[in-house]
Amino acid sequence: MIKFLLWCILFVLCWPLALAALVLYPLVWLLLLPFRIFGIAVQGVLEIVAAILFLPARLLRAI
């Protein structure tokens, strides 16, 4: 809701910039999508590595 209100204020102050933002936002989102997917994959790999490294400590703690 806040983003919409800020866009409305931008539309009143400078409507060409607001329309450009409205058109370019989906394109920027599509361009950044591969980086988000890569970040999710890297986070998953790091969590697996951490789980493998902490496995001996968890096993010792369970005994």
Biopython code that builds the backbone (N, CA, C, O; Angstrom):
import numpy as np
from Bio.PDB.StructureBuilder import StructureBuilder

atoms = [
    (1, "MET", "N", (0.829, -1.192, 0.000)),
    (1, "MET", "CA", (0.000, 0.000, 0.000)),
    (1, "MET", "C", (0.870, 1.251, 0.000)),
    (1, "MET", "O", (0.551, 2.241, -0.658)),
    (2, "ILE", "N", (1.973, 1.196, 0.746)),
    (2, "ILE", "CA", (2.851, 2.366, 0.808)),
    (2, "ILE", "C", (3.475, 2.635, -0.557)),
    (2, "ILE", "O", (3.612, 3.786, -0.972)),
    (3, "LYS", "N", (3.855, 1.549, -1.257)),
    (3, "LYS", "CA", (4.442, 1.728, -2.591)),
    (3, "LYS", "C", (3.448, 2.388, -3.535)),
    (3, "LYS", "O", (3.821, 3.237, -4.344)),
    (4, "PHE", "N", (2.189, 1.997, -3.431)),
    (4, "PHE", "CA", (1.171, 2.593, -4.291)),
    (4, "PHE", "C", (0.985, 4.073, -3.974)),
    (4, "PHE", "O", (0.860, 4.890, -4.887)),
    (5, "LEU", "N", (0.966, 4.423, -2.700)),
    (5, "LEU", "CA", (0.820, 5.833, -2.322)),
    (5, "LEU", "C", (2.023, 6.649, -2.781)),
    (5, "LEU", "O", (1.870, 7.778, -3.248)),
    (6, "LEU", "N", (3.223, 6.078, -2.648)),
    (6, "LEU", "CA", (4.406, 6.785, -3.138)),
    (6, "LEU", "C", (4.354, 6.956, -4.651)),
    (6, "LEU", "O", (4.759, 7.993, -5.177)),
    (7, "TRP", "N", (3.856, 5.938, -5.349)),
    (7, "TRP", "CA", (3.724, 6.065, -6.803)),
    (7, "TRP", "C", (2.705, 7.136, -7.164)),
    (7, "TRP", "O", (2.907, 7.875, -8.128)),
    (8, "CYS", "N", (1.616, 7.234, -6.411)),
    (8, "CYS", "CA", (0.611, 8.277, -6.667)),
    (8, "CYS", "C", (1.205, 9.667, -6.465)),
    (8, "CYS", "O", (0.941, 10.580, -7.248)),
    (9, "ILE", "N", (2.001, 9.824, -5.422)),
    (9, "ILE", "CA", (2.654, 11.117, -5.197)),
    (9, "ILE", "C", (3.619, 11.423, -6.333)),
    (9, "ILE", "O", (3.671, 12.553, -6.818)),
    (10, "LEU", "N", (4.387, 10.417, -6.762)),
    (10, "LEU", "CA", (5.289, 10.606, -7.894)),
    (10, "LEU", "C", (4.512, 10.941, -9.155)),
    (10, "LEU", "O", (4.960, 11.761, -9.956)),
    (11, "PHE", "N", (3.356, 10.319, -9.343)),
    (11, "PHE", "CA", (2.534, 10.600, -10.516)),
    (11, "PHE", "C", (2.060, 12.049, -10.525)),
    (11, "PHE", "O", (2.011, 12.679, -11.581)),
    (12, "VAL", "N", (1.712, 12.578, -9.361)),
    (12, "VAL", "CA", (1.264, 13.973, -9.278)),
    (12, "VAL", "C", (2.438, 14.921, -9.524)),
    (12, "VAL", "O", (2.281, 15.940, -10.197)),
    (13, "LEU", "N", (3.612, 14.591, -8.983)),
    (13, "LEU", "CA", (4.759, 15.486, -9.105)),
    (13, "LEU", "C", (5.414, 15.414, -10.479)),
    (13, "LEU", "O", (5.776, 16.438, -11.057)),
    (14, "CYS", "N", (5.563, 14.202, -10.996)),
    (14, "CYS", "CA", (6.265, 14.038, -12.270)),
    (14, "CYS", "C", (5.687, 12.817, -12.987)),
    (14, "CYS", "O", (6.205, 11.709, -12.849)),
    (15, "TRP", "N", (4.617, 13.022, -13.749)),
    (15, "TRP", "CA", (3.911, 11.888, -14.336)),
    (15, "TRP", "C", (4.729, 11.112, -15.364)),
    (15, "TRP", "O", (4.541, 9.898, -15.451)),
    (16, "PRO", "N", (5.634, 11.724, -16.159)),
    (16, "PRO", "CA", (6.414, 10.878, -17.083)),
    (16, "PRO", "C", (7.321, 9.880, -16.354)),
    (16, "PRO", "O", (7.476, 8.738, -16.785)),
    (17, "LEU", "N", (7.912, 10.326, -15.254)),
    (17, "LEU", "CA", (8.771, 9.436, -14.484)),
    (17, "LEU", "C", (7.959, 8.314, -13.848)),
    (17, "LEU", "O", (8.415, 7.173, -13.781)),
    (18, "ALA", "N", (6.765, 8.637, -13.384)),
    (18, "ALA", "CA", (5.906, 7.620, -12.771)),
    (18, "ALA", "C", (5.471, 6.579, -13.809)),
    (18, "ALA", "O", (5.443, 5.385, -13.513)),
    (19, "LEU", "N", (5.137, 7.020, -15.002)),
    (19, "LEU", "CA", (4.756, 6.064, -16.051)),
    (19, "LEU", "C", (5.942, 5.224, -16.493)),
    (19, "LEU", "O", (5.792, 4.035, -16.775)),
    (20, "ALA", "N", (7.127, 5.836, -16.554)),
    (20, "ALA", "CA", (8.323, 5.066, -16.902)),
    (20, "ALA", "C", (8.599, 4.010, -15.831)),
    (20, "ALA", "O", (8.961, 2.878, -16.150)),
    (21, "ALA", "N", (8.430, 4.379, -14.571)),
    (21, "ALA", "CA", (8.633, 3.415, -13.495)),
    (21, "ALA", "C", (7.613, 2.287, -13.587)),
    (21, "ALA", "O", (7.945, 1.129, -13.333)),
    (22, "LEU", "N", (6.398, 2.610, -13.941)),
    (22, "LEU", "CA", (5.343, 1.608, -14.066)),
    (22, "LEU", "C", (5.659, 0.614, -15.186)),
    (22, "LEU", "O", (5.365, -0.575, -15.061)),
    (23, "VAL", "N", (6.249, 1.092, -16.266)),
    (23, "VAL", "CA", (6.572, 0.226, -17.400)),
    (23, "VAL", "C", (7.855, -0.567, -17.136)),
    (23, "VAL", "O", (7.939, -1.742, -17.493)),
    (24, "LEU", "N", (8.850, 0.065, -16.515)),
    (24, "LEU", "CA", (10.150, -0.573, -16.349)),
    (24, "LEU", "C", (10.214, -1.534, -15.176)),
    (24, "LEU", "O", (11.086, -2.402, -15.157)),
    (25, "TYR", "N", (9.319, -1.414, -14.190)),
    (25, "TYR", "CA", (9.372, -2.270, -13.010)),
    (25, "TYR", "C", (9.290, -3.762, -13.357)),
    (25, "TYR", "O", (10.099, -4.536, -12.848)),
    (26, "PRO", "N", (8.346, -4.197, -14.203)),
    (26, "PRO", "CA", (8.316, -5.639, -14.545)),
    (26, "PRO", "C", (9.568, -6.096, -15.303)),
    (26, "PRO", "O", (10.012, -7.232, -15.134)),
    (27, "LEU", "N", (10.132, -5.227, -16.127)),
    (27, "LEU", "CA", (11.342, -5.602, -16.862)),
    (27, "LEU", "C", (12.527, -5.771, -15.916)),
    (27, "LEU", "O", (13.303, -6.717, -16.055)),
    (28, "VAL", "N", (12.668, -4.867, -14.964)),
    (28, "VAL", "CA", (13.748, -4.974, -13.979)),
    (28, "VAL", "C", (13.547, -6.227, -13.131)),
    (28, "VAL", "O", (14.515, -6.919, -12.812)),
    (29, "TRP", "N", (12.311, -6.524, -12.767)),
    (29, "TRP", "CA", (12.020, -7.722, -11.976)),
    (29, "TRP", "C", (12.429, -8.978, -12.738)),
    (29, "TRP", "O", (13.004, -9.901, -12.160)),
    (30, "LEU", "N", (12.132, -9.010, -14.035)),
    (30, "LEU", "CA", (12.520, -10.163, -14.852)),
    (30, "LEU", "C", (14.033, -10.275, -14.994)),
    (30, "LEU", "O", (14.573, -11.381, -15.019)),
    (31, "LEU", "N", (14.721, -9.138, -15.088)),
    (31, "LEU", "CA", (16.178, -9.180, -15.195)),
    (31, "LEU", "C", (16.830, -9.661, -13.899)),
    (31, "LEU", "O", (17.872, -10.314, -13.944)),
    (32, "LEU", "N", (16.239, -9.351, -12.755)),
    (32, "LEU", "CA", (16.819, -9.736, -11.470)),
    (32, "LEU", "C", (16.403, -11.131, -11.026)),
    (32, "LEU", "O", (16.968, -11.655, -10.066)),
    (33, "LEU", "N", (15.438, -11.745, -11.689)),
    (33, "LEU", "CA", (14.943, -13.062, -11.299)),
    (33, "LEU", "C", (16.034, -14.148, -11.301)),
    (33, "LEU", "O", (16.077, -14.943, -10.362)),
    (34, "PRO", "N", (16.907, -14.218, -12.302)),
    (34, "PRO", "CA", (17.966, -15.246, -12.248)),
    (34, "PRO", "C", (18.887, -15.090, -11.038)),
    (34, "PRO", "O", (19.356, -16.087, -10.489)),
    (35, "PHE", "N", (19.151, -13.857, -10.616)),
    (35, "PHE", "CA", (20.007, -13.645, -9.453)),
    (35, "PHE", "C", (19.322, -14.121, -8.179)),
    (35, "PHE", "O", (19.985, -14.625, -7.273)),
    (36, "ARG", "N", (18.012, -13.968, -8.099)),
    (36, "ARG", "CA", (17.280, -14.484, -6.940)),
    (36, "ARG", "C", (17.322, -16.006, -6.905)),
    (36, "ARG", "O", (17.533, -16.599, -5.848)),
    (37, "ILE", "N", (17.124, -16.633, -8.047)),
    (37, "ILE", "CA", (17.169, -18.095, -8.119)),
    (37, "ILE", "C", (18.565, -18.590, -7.751)),
    (37, "ILE", "O", (18.701, -19.574, -7.023)),
    (38, "PHE", "N", (19.598, -17.921, -8.245)),
    (38, "PHE", "CA", (20.976, -18.285, -7.908)),
    (38, "PHE", "C", (21.219, -18.116, -6.413)),
    (38, "PHE", "O", (21.890, -18.951, -5.806)),
    (39, "GLY", "N", (20.697, -17.072, -5.813)),
    (39, "GLY", "CA", (20.850, -16.855, -4.377)),
    (39, "GLY", "C", (20.174, -17.937, -3.561)),
    (39, "GLY", "O", (20.715, -18.375, -2.546)),
    (40, "ILE", "N", (19.010, -18.371, -3.984)),
    (40, "ILE", "CA", (18.310, -19.454, -3.287)),
    (40, "ILE", "C", (19.119, -20.748, -3.385)),
    (40, "ILE", "O", (19.228, -21.491, -2.410)),
    (41, "ALA", "N", (19.685, -21.013, -4.564)),
    (41, "ALA", "CA", (20.482, -22.230, -4.743)),
    (41, "ALA", "C", (21.741, -22.190, -3.883)),
    (41, "ALA", "O", (22.095, -23.193, -3.262)),
    (42, "VAL", "N", (22.416, -21.056, -3.838)),
    (42, "VAL", "CA", (23.633, -20.933, -3.024)),
    (42, "VAL", "C", (23.294, -21.088, -1.546)),
    (42, "VAL", "O", (24.035, -21.734, -0.805)),
    (43, "GLN", "N", (22.190, -20.507, -1.115)),
    (43, "GLN", "CA", (21.783, -20.639, 0.287)),
    (43, "GLN", "C", (21.510, -22.106, 0.626)),
    (43, "GLN", "O", (21.884, -22.564, 1.705)),
    (44, "GLY", "N", (20.879, -22.832, -0.259)),
    (44, "GLY", "CA", (20.624, -24.250, -0.025)),
    (44, "GLY", "C", (21.904, -25.057, 0.085)),
    (44, "GLY", "O", (22.023, -25.921, 0.953)),
    (45, "VAL", "N", (22.865, -24.780, -0.791)),
    (45, "VAL", "CA", (24.148, -25.492, -0.745)),
    (45, "VAL", "C", (24.879, -25.176, 0.549)),
    (45, "VAL", "O", (25.445, -26.077, 1.168)),
    (46, "LEU", "N", (24.878, -23.931, 0.968)),
    (46, "LEU", "CA", (25.557, -23.567, 2.213)),
    (46, "LEU", "C", (24.887, -24.206, 3.424)),
    (46, "LEU", "O", (25.570, -24.580, 4.378)),
    (47, "GLU", "N", (23.569, -24.336, 3.402)),
    (47, "GLU", "CA", (22.879, -25.001, 4.513)),
    (47, "GLU", "C", (23.230, -26.494, 4.561)),
    (47, "GLU", "O", (23.374, -27.059, 5.645)),
    (48, "ILE", "N", (23.367, -27.128, 3.403)),
    (48, "ILE", "CA", (23.758, -28.538, 3.369)),
    (48, "ILE", "C", (25.179, -28.710, 3.906)),
    (48, "ILE", "O", (25.442, -29.631, 4.679)),
    (49, "VAL", "N", (26.093, -27.831, 3.500)),
    (49, "VAL", "CA", (27.469, -27.903, 3.987)),
    (49, "VAL", "C", (27.507, -27.696, 5.499)),
    (49, "VAL", "O", (28.230, -28.406, 6.198)),
    (50, "ALA", "N", (26.741, -26.738, 6.013)),
    (50, "ALA", "CA", (26.703, -26.495, 7.460)),
    (50, "ALA", "C", (26.131, -27.698, 8.190)),
    (50, "ALA", "O", (26.615, -28.062, 9.261)),
    (51, "ALA", "N", (25.108, -28.317, 7.621)),
    (51, "ALA", "CA", (24.525, -29.502, 8.261)),
    (51, "ALA", "C", (25.532, -30.649, 8.304)),
    (51, "ALA", "O", (25.596, -31.376, 9.296)),
    (52, "ILE", "N", (26.313, -30.818, 7.248)),
    (52, "ILE", "CA", (27.326, -31.876, 7.227)),
    (52, "ILE", "C", (28.425, -31.580, 8.246)),
    (52, "ILE", "O", (28.894, -32.486, 8.934)),
    (53, "LEU", "N", (28.836, -30.311, 8.344)),
    (53, "LEU", "CA", (29.898, -29.960, 9.281)),
    (53, "LEU", "C", (29.454, -30.097, 10.735)),
    (53, "LEU", "O", (30.257, -30.475, 11.589)),
    (54, "PHE", "N", (28.209, -29.801, 11.026)),
    (54, "PHE", "CA", (27.715, -29.856, 12.401)),
    (54, "PHE", "C", (27.155, -31.223, 12.785)),
    (54, "PHE", "O", (26.754, -31.422, 13.932)),
    (55, "LEU", "N", (27.122, -32.162, 11.850)),
    (55, "LEU", "CA", (26.567, -33.479, 12.151)),
    (55, "LEU", "C", (27.332, -34.209, 13.265)),
    (55, "LEU", "O", (26.687, -34.772, 14.150)),
    (56, "PRO", "N", (28.669, -34.229, 13.267)),
    (56, "PRO", "CA", (29.363, -34.921, 14.367)),
    (56, "PRO", "C", (29.046, -34.307, 15.736)),
    (56, "PRO", "O", (28.879, -35.039, 16.712)),
    (57, "ALA", "N", (28.965, -33.012, 15.818)),
    (57, "ALA", "CA", (28.649, -32.365, 17.096)),
    (57, "ALA", "C", (27.239, -32.705, 17.542)),
    (57, "ALA", "O", (26.996, -32.904, 18.732)),
    (58, "ARG", "N", (26.319, -32.773, 16.614)),
    (58, "ARG", "CA", (24.935, -33.132, 16.990)),
    (58, "ARG", "C", (24.851, -34.580, 17.440)),
    (58, "ARG", "O", (24.093, -34.909, 18.353)),
    (59, "LEU", "N", (25.631, -35.450, 16.799)),
    (59, "LEU", "CA", (25.628, -36.848, 17.218)),
    (59, "LEU", "C", (26.248, -37.020, 18.599)),
    (59, "LEU", "O", (25.742, -37.800, 19.406)),
    (60, "LEU", "N", (27.336, -36.303, 18.887)),
    (60, "LEU", "CA", (27.961, -36.377, 20.194)),
    (60, "LEU", "C", (27.051, -35.807, 21.293)),
    (60, "LEU", "O", (27.011, -36.321, 22.411)),
    (61, "ARG", "N", (26.337, -34.760, 20.958)),
    (61, "ARG", "CA", (25.439, -34.142, 21.913)),
    (61, "ARG", "C", (24.255, -35.072, 22.235)),
    (61, "ARG", "O", (23.722, -35.037, 23.344)),
    (62, "ALA", "N", (23.854, -35.892, 21.274)),
    (62, "ALA", "CA", (22.720, -36.785, 21.465)),
    (62, "ALA", "C", (23.077, -37.971, 22.372)),
    (62, "ALA", "O", (22.199, -38.604, 22.959)),
    (63, "ILE", "N", (24.357, -38.255, 22.471)),
    (63, "ILE", "CA", (24.782, -39.414, 23.285)),
    (63, "ILE", "C", (24.712, -39.081, 24.759)),
    (63, "ILE", "O", (25.029, -39.924, 25.598)),
]
sb = StructureBuilder()
sb.init_structure("model")
sb.init_model(0)
sb.init_chain("A")
sb.init_seg("    ")
for serial, (resi, resn, name, xyz) in enumerate(atoms, 1):
    if name == "N":
        sb.init_residue(resn, " ", resi, " ")
    sb.init_atom(name, np.array(xyz, "f"), 0.0, 1.0, " ", f" {name:<3s}", serial, name[0])
structure = sb.get_structure()
